[in-house]
Amino acid sequence: MWRAVARAAAASALVALGPALACGARAHAKVAGPELIPADAARILQEVRRPGASAVLVNVWATWCTPCREEFPDVMKLHRDLEAKGLRLVLVAADFDDDRAKQVREFLRYHEVEFASFLKEQPDEAFIDGL
């Protein structure tokens, strides 16, 4: 029981410390950070339908979401492995804090994302229904 409590406390502490510490901060970031484009569901669908990709993966994530942070390296690996074969990765951050752009940019920089990404600017229900 104490082990489960300790894990939960550690996870909460990591979330509170922010995305860079939660991921294991690097000494020097290699990437300046991607452009963040405010978007609603219609803008995401426009990106999905943009010509040129043989497949599109839309990943909606948030810096406060532990499963999102855990899967992110795998999503990026999939993108790196399949981009040349036509995979387009559309990243949509669903953070809602006042300093969300900073948090999202730090997280993306840590993961060396070099392409434009989206910042959800629509209430959750309308966004989900719109997709």
BELNORCOR-V229586 format. One record per backbone hydrogen bond with DSSP energy under -0.5 kcal/mol. CO is the residue of the C=O (numbers start at 1). NH is the residue of the N-H. Records with the same first field share a line. If there is no record, write none. Layout:
CO->NH + NH
This chain:
1->5
2->6
3->7
4->8
5->9
6->10
7->11
8->12
9->13
10->14
11->15
12->16
13->17
14->18
15->18
18->22
19->23
20->24
21->24
35->37 + 117
36->38
37->119
39->121
40->44
41->45
42->46
43->47
44->48
45->49
46->50
47->50
50->53
55->88
56->58
57->59 + 90
58->60
59->61 + 92
61->94
62->65
64->66
65->69
66->70
67->71
68->72
69->73
71->74 + 75
72->76
73->77
74->78
75->79
76->80
77->81
78->82
79->83
82->85 + 87
83->86
86->54 + 55
87->89
88->57 + 90
89->91
90->59
91->118
92->61
93->120
97->100
99->103
100->104
101->105
102->106
103->107
104->108
105->109
106->110
107->111
108->113
109->112
112->114
117->37
118->93 + 120
119->39
123->127
124->128
125->129
126->130
127->131
128->131
